[in-house]
Amino acid sequence: MNLAHGVRYQQRVISSETFLRGCSSLVYVLDAQEEDYQDSLPKLVETIISCYRINPAIHFEVFLHKVDDLMAEDMKVDR
């Protein structure tokens, strides 16, 4: 999702400001197995700042996807 372009829903585009004002939580998912996962961290920070400016009451959850038993323990801790 790109906050600059809004969200497409039922053949129309809803502005980011409109849906974020009524949003109570935002879930951001990072792929822990991507080699360049750290490149996505600035985008996460930018997203949190942008959303918070529109809705200071919004709650953020950041999930790490693909952290499993096959991943080495030191890599899990690093992520």
C-alpha positions as CSV (number, residue, x, y, z in Angstrom):
1,M,0.0,0.0,0.0
2,N,1.3,3.4,-0.8
3,L,-0.1,6.1,1.5
4,A,0.5,8.8,-1.2
5,H,-2.1,7.2,-3.5
6,G,-4.8,6.2,-1.1
7,V,-6.6,2.8,-1.1
8,R,-8.7,1.4,-3.9
9,Y,-12.0,0.0,-2.6
10,Q,-15.1,-1.0,-4.6
11,Q,-14.1,0.8,-7.8
12,R,-13.1,4.0,-6.0
13,V,-10.1,5.5,-4.3
14,I,-10.3,6.5,-0.7
15,S,-7.6,9.0,0.5
16,S,-5.1,7.9,3.1
17,E,-6.3,10.7,5.5
18,T,-9.9,9.4,5.3
19,F,-9.2,5.8,6.2
20,L,-6.5,6.5,8.7
21,R,-8.6,8.9,10.7
22,G,-11.1,6.0,11.4
23,C,-8.4,3.4,11.8
24,S,-7.6,2.1,15.3
25,S,-4.6,-0.1,14.4
26,L,-2.0,-0.5,11.6
27,V,-0.2,-3.8,11.1
28,Y,3.1,-3.7,9.3
29,V,4.7,-6.9,8.2
30,L,8.4,-7.4,7.5
31,D,9.8,-10.5,5.8
32,A,12.5,-11.7,8.1
33,Q,14.1,-13.9,5.5
34,E,14.8,-11.2,3.0
35,E,18.5,-10.5,2.8
36,D,17.9,-6.7,2.5
37,Y,15.2,-6.6,5.2
38,Q,17.0,-3.6,6.7
39,D,16.3,-1.6,3.6
40,S,12.6,-1.7,4.5
41,L,13.1,-0.2,8.0
42,P,13.2,3.5,6.8
43,K,9.9,2.8,5.0
44,L,8.5,1.5,8.3
45,V,9.6,4.6,10.1
46,E,8.2,6.9,7.4
47,T,4.9,5.0,7.5
48,I,4.6,5.3,11.3
49,I,5.4,9.0,11.2
50,S,2.9,9.7,8.4
51,C,0.1,7.7,10.0
52,Y,0.7,9.2,13.4
53,R,0.5,12.8,12.0
54,I,-3.0,12.0,10.6
55,N,-4.2,9.9,13.6
56,P,-2.2,10.2,16.9
57,A,-4.4,7.6,18.5
58,I,-3.5,4.9,16.1
59,H,-1.9,1.7,17.5
60,F,1.0,0.1,15.6
61,E,1.9,-3.6,15.4
62,V,5.1,-4.7,13.6
63,F,5.2,-8.4,12.7
64,L,8.2,-10.4,11.5
65,H,7.0,-12.9,9.0
66,K,9.0,-16.2,8.3
67,V,10.9,-16.4,11.6
68,D,10.8,-20.2,12.1
69,D,12.7,-23.2,13.3
70,L,14.7,-23.4,10.1
71,M,16.3,-20.0,10.7
72,A,19.6,-20.0,12.7
73,E,19.3,-18.7,16.3
74,D,21.8,-15.9,15.7
75,M,19.8,-14.7,12.7
76,K,16.5,-14.8,14.7
77,V,18.1,-12.6,17.4
78,D,19.5,-10.2,14.8
79,R,16.1,-9.8,13.2
